[in-house]
Amino acid sequence: MTESRSAEDGQTSVRDEFVDAAYRVIDAQGPDPSMDDIAREANTSKPRLYRYFADKDDLYRAVAQRMADDIFRRIRPDFNFVLSSPETTLGETIRAFTDVVAEHPGVFRFLARSRSQYGGEGTGFPLDIGRDVARKMVSIAEAVLKSVEVETSGMELAVYAAVGAMLASTDYWLESTAAGDPLDKDNFVVVVTPLIWGIIDSHLRRLGVVIDAEQPIFVSLANIREAGSGS
């Protein structure tokens, strides 16, 4: 079992090295990498690359997963976020997200333009990133709502919609920046934050939940709990 685990760890390490190489190639050459370039950057041959990845899509999925992991690692909230307002918490989350994307804009744009055919669905890799981040955010949102015994029906859809809007807005921002638009990262966060909050807020209001965007979240939760106990 130890030997098997060591072999798996070794394979994971080599795959990570290829993903690192893919990042470097995309950062240097733009969102149109070739497997030859990636293999060359990794100081190996293309046949060896294909020993660790079933095909090009397999490598691209690994690149997408790396970006998704980096994004959530940067934005991962602990439950201290309830001490801040939704506006502040969401703004910090979006800023952390854009920090990751701004470090590797070519990688994000590459993923935005790529299409995978696995599963026969032809889904885009940004959707893969969005699903991974959204699933984790849904679990947090539902845990918070359940703590005050609020119905969570439809919350998953609302979070997915918000994350999808964030991905689309980011893609637009990068394209606009490349075209000379003066909207910098700070202003982008200021503009996008209330738009994304609007998606979540509108769904919460449909559930009968009102959370003040400028009030600490724990205060709103306390008000909801008090209103529920008095009904």
C-alpha positions as CSV (number, residue, x, y, z in Angstrom):
1,M,0.0,0.0,0.0
2,T,2.9,2.3,0.8
3,E,4.5,1.7,-2.6
4,S,1.1,2.3,-4.3
5,R,0.7,5.6,-2.4
6,S,4.2,6.7,-3.3
7,A,3.5,5.9,-7.0
8,E,0.3,8.0,-6.9
9,D,2.1,10.8,-5.1
10,G,4.8,10.7,-7.7
11,Q,2.3,10.8,-10.6
12,T,0.5,13.7,-8.9
13,S,3.8,15.6,-8.6
14,V,4.6,15.1,-12.3
15,R,1.1,16.2,-13.3
16,D,1.6,19.3,-11.1
17,E,4.8,20.1,-12.9
18,F,3.1,19.9,-16.3
19,V,0.4,22.2,-15.0
20,D,3.1,24.6,-13.8
21,A,4.6,24.5,-17.3
22,A,1.2,25.1,-18.9
23,Y,0.8,28.2,-16.7
24,R,4.2,29.5,-17.7
25,V,3.6,29.0,-21.4
26,I,0.2,30.6,-21.3
27,D,1.5,33.6,-19.3
28,A,4.4,34.1,-21.7
29,Q,2.7,33.3,-25.1
30,G,-1.0,34.0,-24.5
31,P,-4.1,31.9,-24.5
32,D,-3.1,29.6,-27.5
33,P,-0.7,27.1,-26.1
34,S,0.4,23.9,-27.9
35,M,1.2,20.6,-26.3
36,D,4.7,20.8,-27.9
37,D,5.3,24.1,-26.2
38,I,4.1,22.8,-22.8
39,A,6.3,19.7,-23.1
40,R,9.3,21.8,-24.1
41,E,8.7,24.1,-21.1
42,A,8.6,21.1,-18.8
43,N,11.9,19.9,-20.3
44,T,10.4,16.6,-21.6
45,S,8.7,15.1,-24.6
46,K,5.1,15.2,-25.7
47,P,4.8,11.4,-25.5
48,R,5.8,11.6,-21.9
49,L,3.3,14.3,-21.3
50,Y,0.6,12.1,-22.7
51,R,1.6,9.3,-20.3
52,Y,0.2,11.5,-17.5
53,F,-2.7,13.1,-19.2
54,A,-5.2,11.1,-21.3
55,D,-5.5,13.9,-23.9
56,K,-5.3,17.7,-24.2
57,D,-8.7,18.2,-22.4
58,D,-7.3,16.2,-19.5
59,L,-4.5,18.7,-19.1
60,Y,-6.8,21.7,-19.6
61,R,-9.1,20.3,-16.9
62,A,-6.1,20.1,-14.6
63,V,-5.2,23.8,-15.4
64,A,-8.8,24.8,-14.7
65,Q,-8.8,22.8,-11.4
66,R,-5.6,24.6,-10.4
67,M,-7.1,28.0,-11.0
68,A,-10.3,27.0,-9.1
69,D,-8.3,25.7,-6.2
70,D,-6.2,28.9,-6.1
71,I,-9.3,31.1,-6.2
72,F,-11.0,29.3,-3.3
73,R,-7.8,29.1,-1.3
74,R,-7.6,32.9,-1.6
75,I,-11.3,33.6,-0.9
76,R,-12.0,30.8,1.6
77,P,-13.9,32.5,4.4
78,D,-14.1,31.4,8.0
79,F,-17.1,32.1,10.0
80,N,-15.6,35.4,11.2
81,F,-17.1,36.9,8.0
82,V,-20.4,37.2,9.9
83,L,-18.8,40.1,11.8
84,S,-18.7,42.1,8.6
85,S,-21.5,43.4,6.3
86,P,-22.5,41.5,3.2
87,E,-21.2,44.3,1.1
88,T,-17.8,44.2,2.8
89,T,-17.5,40.4,2.8
90,L,-18.6,40.1,-0.8
91,G,-16.3,42.9,-1.9
92,E,-13.3,41.2,-0.2
93,T,-14.2,38.0,-1.9
94,I,-14.4,39.5,-5.3
95,R,-11.2,41.4,-4.7
96,A,-9.4,38.1,-3.8
97,F,-10.9,36.5,-6.9
98,T,-9.7,39.2,-9.2
99,D,-6.3,39.1,-7.5
100,V,-5.9,35.5,-8.6
101,V,-7.2,36.2,-12.1
102,A,-5.0,39.3,-12.4
103,E,-1.9,37.3,-11.6
104,H,-2.6,34.9,-14.5
105,P,-5.0,36.8,-16.9
106,G,-3.8,34.8,-19.8
107,V,-4.7,31.5,-18.1
108,F,-8.2,32.7,-17.3
109,R,-8.8,34.0,-20.8
110,F,-7.4,30.8,-22.2
111,L,-9.9,28.8,-20.1
112,A,-12.7,31.2,-21.1
113,R,-12.0,30.4,-24.8
114,S,-11.5,26.7,-24.4
115,R,-14.2,24.1,-24.7
116,S,-14.0,20.6,-23.4
117,Q,-15.9,17.7,-24.9
118,Y,-15.7,15.3,-22.0
119,G,-19.0,13.9,-21.0
120,G,-20.4,14.9,-24.4
121,E,-21.7,18.2,-23.0
122,G,-19.2,20.6,-24.6
123,T,-19.0,22.7,-21.4
124,G,-16.6,25.5,-21.0
125,F,-13.8,25.3,-18.5
126,P,-14.8,28.5,-16.8
127,L,-18.0,26.7,-15.9
128,D,-15.9,24.0,-14.4
129,I,-14.2,26.6,-12.3
130,G,-17.5,28.2,-11.4
131,R,-19.1,24.9,-10.4
132,D,-16.2,24.1,-8.0
133,V,-16.2,27.5,-6.4
134,A,-20.0,27.6,-6.3
135,R,-20.4,24.2,-4.6
136,K,-18.1,25.3,-1.8
137,M,-19.9,28.7,-1.4
138,V,-23.3,27.0,-1.4
139,S,-22.3,24.8,1.5
140,I,-21.3,27.9,3.5
141,A,-24.5,29.9,2.6
142,E,-26.8,27.0,3.4
143,A,-25.0,26.5,6.8
144,V,-25.5,30.1,7.7
145,L,-29.2,30.1,6.7
146,K,-29.9,26.8,8.5
147,S,-28.3,28.3,11.7
148,V,-31.3,30.6,11.9
149,E,-33.7,28.0,10.6
150,V,-34.3,29.7,7.3
151,E,-35.5,27.7,4.2
152,T,-32.6,27.2,1.8
153,S,-34.6,26.2,-1.2
154,G,-33.1,27.6,-4.4
155,M,-30.0,29.0,-2.7
156,E,-27.8,26.7,-4.8
157,L,-29.2,28.2,-8.0
158,A,-28.8,31.7,-6.7
159,V,-25.1,31.1,-5.8
160,Y,-24.4,29.5,-9.1
161,A,-26.0,32.5,-10.9
162,A,-23.9,34.9,-8.8
163,V,-20.7,33.0,-9.5
164,G,-21.6,32.8,-13.2
165,A,-22.1,36.5,-13.4
166,M,-18.8,37.0,-11.6
167,L,-17.0,34.9,-14.2
168,A,-18.7,36.6,-17.1
169,S,-17.9,40.1,-15.7
170,T,-14.3,39.2,-15.1
171,D,-13.9,37.9,-18.7
172,Y,-15.4,41.2,-19.9
173,W,-13.1,43.2,-17.6
174,L,-10.0,41.5,-18.9
175,E,-11.1,41.9,-22.5
176,S,-11.9,45.6,-21.9
177,T,-8.6,46.2,-20.1
178,A,-6.7,44.6,-23.0
179,A,-8.5,47.0,-25.4
180,G,-7.5,50.0,-23.3
181,D,-10.4,50.5,-21.0
182,P,-9.2,52.5,-18.0
183,L,-11.3,50.5,-15.5
184,D,-8.8,49.3,-12.9
185,K,-9.1,46.4,-10.5
186,D,-10.3,48.5,-7.6
187,N,-13.0,50.2,-9.6
188,F,-14.0,46.9,-11.1
189,V,-14.6,45.5,-7.6
190,V,-16.6,48.6,-6.6
191,V,-18.8,48.3,-9.7
192,V,-19.4,44.6,-9.6
193,T,-19.9,44.0,-5.9
194,P,-23.5,45.5,-5.7
195,L,-24.4,43.7,-8.9
196,I,-23.5,40.3,-7.5
197,W,-25.0,41.1,-4.2
198,G,-28.2,42.0,-6.0
199,I,-28.5,38.4,-7.3
200,I,-28.2,36.9,-3.8
201,D,-30.3,39.6,-2.2
202,S,-33.2,39.2,-4.6
203,H,-33.4,35.5,-3.9
204,L,-33.2,35.9,-0.1
205,R,-36.1,38.4,-0.3
206,R,-38.1,35.8,-2.2
207,L,-37.5,33.6,0.8
208,G,-38.7,36.4,3.1
209,V,-35.2,37.0,4.4
210,V,-34.0,40.7,4.5
211,I,-30.3,41.2,5.2
212,D,-29.0,44.8,5.3
213,A,-26.1,45.0,2.9
214,E,-24.3,47.6,5.2
215,Q,-25.0,45.9,8.5
216,P,-22.9,43.2,10.1
217,I,-24.3,39.8,9.0
218,F,-24.6,38.6,12.6
219,V,-26.9,41.5,13.4
220,S,-29.2,40.5,10.5
221,L,-29.1,36.9,11.6
222,A,-30.0,37.8,15.2
223,N,-32.9,39.8,13.9
224,I,-34.1,36.9,11.7
225,R,-33.8,34.5,14.7
226,E,-35.7,36.9,16.9
227,A,-38.5,37.4,14.3
228,G,-38.8,33.7,13.9
229,S,-39.0,33.0,17.7
230,G,-41.7,35.6,18.0
231,S,-43.9,34.3,15.2
